[in-house]
Structures are given as C-alpha cells and as structure tokens.
Amino acid sequence: MAIQTVGIVDWHTSEDFAPLMLVMGGQEKHRLVRSLGEVAGALIAAWPTDDGREYIAAVKTCLDAIQGNISPDVARAALIRAAEEAGIRVIAVVH
C-alpha cells in the first residue's frame, strides 16, 4: 500500500476539517472538534479510555495527518470510529 504525501498541514486551522461535536460525560460534556489540533486534544486530554483498538488507531492516524502523510478527512473518520468504540455520540456540525 503506497502512502500519499499531502504535505505539511497546519494542524491548528480548520479549513480542511469538517467540524464535529463530541457528546462526552464528565465536566466537558460537549466538545467541538474543528481541526487536527482539536482531534489530538480530544484524544489525549479528554478521552474516557486509552486502550481501545480504534482509539489507538485514531491517535496514530491523527499524527500521520498532522505530519501531512494523509488527509485530515482520514483522521476525522478514525476519530468517529474511536468515538463509537468508546460510546461517545458524534454530531456533525454544519457551518
């Protein structure tokens, strides 16, 4: 499988990332995710568990997207799968 390089990504911007709302428990019940940086923040700082298969895949995918090896859409899809695994509801945000 060939890896397509898409170039270094500014992971703090949101122009290439369709926003999501994660409905989580705890103090931060709703978390808006609009960029790869916010994906990383949600996975590292706010995720309820750190041992699921989809969670680990999402962390790796997010890093690959930040490095520009894959598109932000792939990281977004991985985040959605990890959320499903963890029982976190995901709401697509229209902007």
Backbone bond lengths (Angstrom), bond angles and torsions (degrees), N, CA, C in turn:
res aa  C-N    CA-C-N  psi(-1)  N-CA   C-N-CA  omega(-1)  CA-C   N-CA-C  phi
1 M - - - 1.446 - - 1.526 108.40 -
2 A 1.298 117.36 123.97 1.465 122.63 179.32 1.520 109.89 -83.74
3 I 1.321 115.44 140.74 1.460 120.90 176.39 1.514 107.87 -97.40
4 Q 1.299 115.81 126.13 1.459 121.09 178.74 1.516 108.92 -90.22
5 T 1.318 116.08 125.94 1.450 120.73 177.97 1.515 108.89 -88.97
6 V 1.329 116.38 125.86 1.454 120.87 -179.74 1.517 112.00 -105.28
7 G 1.325 117.81 1.17 1.459 121.32 178.93 1.513 111.83 93.62
8 I 1.317 116.04 162.27 1.459 121.23 -179.55 1.531 109.36 -63.85
9 V 1.311 114.89 135.13 1.459 122.20 -175.49 1.525 109.21 -108.06
10 D 1.332 115.88 138.31 1.463 119.24 170.46 1.522 105.95 -79.72
11 W 1.308 116.69 99.80 1.450 121.24 -170.73 1.516 114.11 -76.36
12 H 1.319 117.52 -0.69 1.460 120.76 176.54 1.527 112.49 -97.06
13 T 1.330 117.23 -7.35 1.463 119.82 179.22 1.515 109.76 -95.44
14 S 1.310 115.80 165.24 1.458 119.29 -174.74 1.522 113.52 -122.88
15 E 1.322 118.02 8.13 1.464 118.63 -174.17 1.524 113.30 -63.49
16 D 1.338 118.97 -27.63 1.457 121.91 -179.99 1.522 112.69 -104.63
17 F 1.325 117.08 18.28 1.460 120.20 -174.53 1.515 109.68 -131.24
18 A 1.326 116.69 119.23 1.465 121.18 177.10 1.534 108.23 -77.34
19 P 1.335 118.57 120.62 1.464 121.82 -172.96 1.525 114.24 -63.83
20 L 1.326 114.17 151.53 1.462 123.51 177.13 1.523 109.20 -132.96
21 M 1.309 115.98 151.89 1.459 121.61 171.24 1.525 106.43 -113.42
22 L 1.329 116.08 123.31 1.461 121.11 175.65 1.520 107.65 -96.51
23 V 1.313 116.71 128.39 1.464 121.84 178.29 1.521 106.74 -101.26
24 M 1.333 114.13 102.55 1.461 121.66 -173.33 1.522 109.76 -114.49
25 G 1.306 116.30 168.43 1.452 120.80 174.37 1.523 110.11 -89.74
26 G 1.282 115.97 -178.46 1.456 120.43 176.08 1.513 113.20 82.92
27 Q 1.332 114.81 -161.23 1.457 121.81 -174.10 1.531 112.52 -64.93
28 E 1.311 116.34 -39.21 1.459 120.38 -178.68 1.525 108.78 -101.72
29 K 1.327 116.36 81.73 1.460 120.94 -172.65 1.523 113.26 -66.79
30 H 1.312 117.85 -40.75 1.458 121.99 179.10 1.520 108.86 -116.63
31 R 1.328 116.33 127.69 1.466 120.46 -179.41 1.522 108.28 -126.25
32 L 1.330 115.94 116.70 1.452 121.99 178.17 1.525 108.54 -83.69
33 V 1.320 116.17 129.38 1.465 122.59 -179.52 1.524 107.50 -119.16
34 R 1.359 115.79 112.01 1.461 121.46 -175.28 1.522 114.29 -121.01
35 S 1.322 118.04 0.93 1.462 120.71 -176.81 1.524 109.55 -157.58
36 L 1.327 116.18 168.56 1.459 120.09 176.44 1.527 110.90 -62.42
37 G 1.331 117.20 -34.85 1.460 120.12 176.95 1.512 111.50 -61.57
38 E 1.322 116.81 -39.16 1.464 120.68 178.62 1.527 111.75 -73.81
39 V 1.347 117.22 -29.69 1.471 119.98 172.37 1.525 108.54 -61.92
40 A 1.341 115.88 -49.44 1.464 120.55 -179.93 1.527 110.84 -58.93
41 G 1.330 117.18 -44.00 1.458 120.86 179.37 1.516 112.63 -61.83
42 A 1.318 116.58 -42.09 1.465 120.29 179.39 1.529 110.51 -64.95
43 L 1.324 116.22 -44.42 1.467 119.94 -177.44 1.529 112.30 -68.21
44 I 1.314 117.12 -38.91 1.465 120.27 -175.15 1.531 112.28 -86.16
45 A 1.319 117.71 -43.89 1.467 120.46 -171.56 1.528 114.83 -96.33
46 A 1.325 117.79 -27.03 1.461 118.45 -169.45 1.531 114.78 -120.19
47 W 1.310 117.83 -3.54 1.465 119.70 -174.05 1.524 110.60 -72.76
48 P 1.338 117.54 138.83 1.463 120.05 -175.38 1.533 114.43 -72.71
49 T 1.317 118.07 -19.66 1.466 121.64 -178.96 1.519 109.10 -146.62
50 D 1.311 116.99 152.50 1.462 118.73 -178.94 1.518 112.91 -125.74
51 D 1.330 116.78 26.43 1.458 117.90 -177.18 1.522 114.48 -127.45
52 G 1.317 118.49 7.60 1.455 120.33 179.18 1.520 111.92 -78.28
53 R 1.309 116.50 150.30 1.465 121.73 179.87 1.523 111.30 -61.29
54 E 1.326 117.13 -44.86 1.467 120.84 -179.85 1.528 110.93 -69.37
55 Y 1.333 117.03 -33.47 1.465 120.87 176.86 1.531 110.16 -61.72
56 I 1.315 116.53 -49.79 1.466 120.73 -179.44 1.522 110.26 -62.17
57 A 1.325 117.00 -40.93 1.468 120.53 177.46 1.527 110.71 -63.11
58 A 1.333 117.78 -38.87 1.464 121.46 -179.95 1.524 111.33 -66.19
59 V 1.321 117.91 -39.79 1.464 120.81 177.49 1.519 110.06 -62.48
60 K 1.332 117.25 -47.18 1.470 121.31 179.62 1.526 110.86 -62.87
61 T 1.316 116.90 -42.20 1.456 121.67 -179.41 1.524 110.76 -65.63
62 C 1.316 117.29 -40.43 1.459 121.19 178.14 1.531 110.18 -61.48
63 L 1.320 117.34 -44.16 1.468 120.75 177.98 1.522 111.34 -62.30
64 D 1.334 116.34 -41.95 1.469 119.68 177.67 1.522 111.12 -61.74
65 A 1.335 116.83 -39.53 1.466 120.24 179.96 1.530 111.00 -69.33
66 I 1.327 117.39 -39.59 1.462 120.96 177.68 1.525 110.24 -62.20
67 Q 1.325 117.13 -37.73 1.466 121.83 179.06 1.519 112.11 -76.13
68 G 1.330 117.16 -8.24 1.456 120.96 178.04 1.513 114.66 86.33
69 N 1.321 117.72 12.22 1.464 121.09 -179.10 1.523 113.41 -81.05
70 I 1.319 117.24 -23.87 1.463 122.57 177.90 1.526 108.18 -140.41
71 S 1.314 116.66 167.43 1.463 120.06 -177.27 1.534 111.18 -79.66
72 P 1.327 116.91 154.88 1.466 120.77 176.00 1.530 112.99 -58.27
73 D 1.328 117.99 -28.15 1.465 120.83 178.86 1.525 111.98 -62.50
74 V 1.328 117.08 -34.27 1.464 121.11 178.53 1.527 109.37 -67.34
75 A 1.327 116.87 -41.39 1.463 120.76 177.56 1.525 110.83 -66.11
76 R 1.320 116.74 -38.08 1.468 121.00 178.34 1.523 110.11 -61.96
77 A 1.342 116.97 -45.11 1.463 121.49 179.10 1.532 110.91 -63.01
78 A 1.332 117.05 -38.85 1.466 120.87 178.10 1.527 110.66 -65.63
79 L 1.329 116.96 -38.95 1.465 121.04 176.93 1.529 110.23 -61.45
80 I 1.304 117.38 -42.38 1.466 121.36 179.50 1.527 110.53 -62.55
81 R 1.336 117.22 -43.39 1.475 120.05 178.33 1.536 111.16 -63.85
82 A 1.331 116.51 -40.27 1.467 119.98 178.58 1.529 110.60 -65.52
83 A 1.326 116.57 -38.57 1.465 120.30 177.98 1.522 110.64 -63.54
84 E 1.332 116.97 -43.23 1.461 120.22 177.85 1.522 110.54 -60.12
85 E 1.337 116.15 -42.84 1.460 121.39 179.03 1.531 111.36 -60.41
86 A 1.337 116.80 -38.72 1.466 122.09 -176.81 1.525 113.21 -87.77
87 G 1.330 118.14 -2.24 1.465 120.65 -179.12 1.509 113.32 77.37
88 I 1.325 117.48 24.85 1.459 122.75 178.88 1.510 108.43 -96.23
89 R 1.330 116.91 125.92 1.454 120.24 176.89 1.524 110.19 -72.68
90 V 1.318 115.56 142.83 1.467 121.84 178.96 1.510 108.37 -121.30
91 I 1.318 115.93 129.95 1.464 122.29 178.04 1.515 107.87 -118.85
92 A 1.324 117.22 125.79 1.468 120.95 175.04 1.515 108.07 -71.88
93 V 1.317 115.96 134.63 1.450 122.03 -179.14 1.525 108.08 -103.34
94 V 1.329 116.13 126.91 1.452 120.92 178.19 1.527 107.43 -93.83
95 H 1.333 114.66 129.54 1.466 118.31 -179.41 1.486 111.36 -130.54
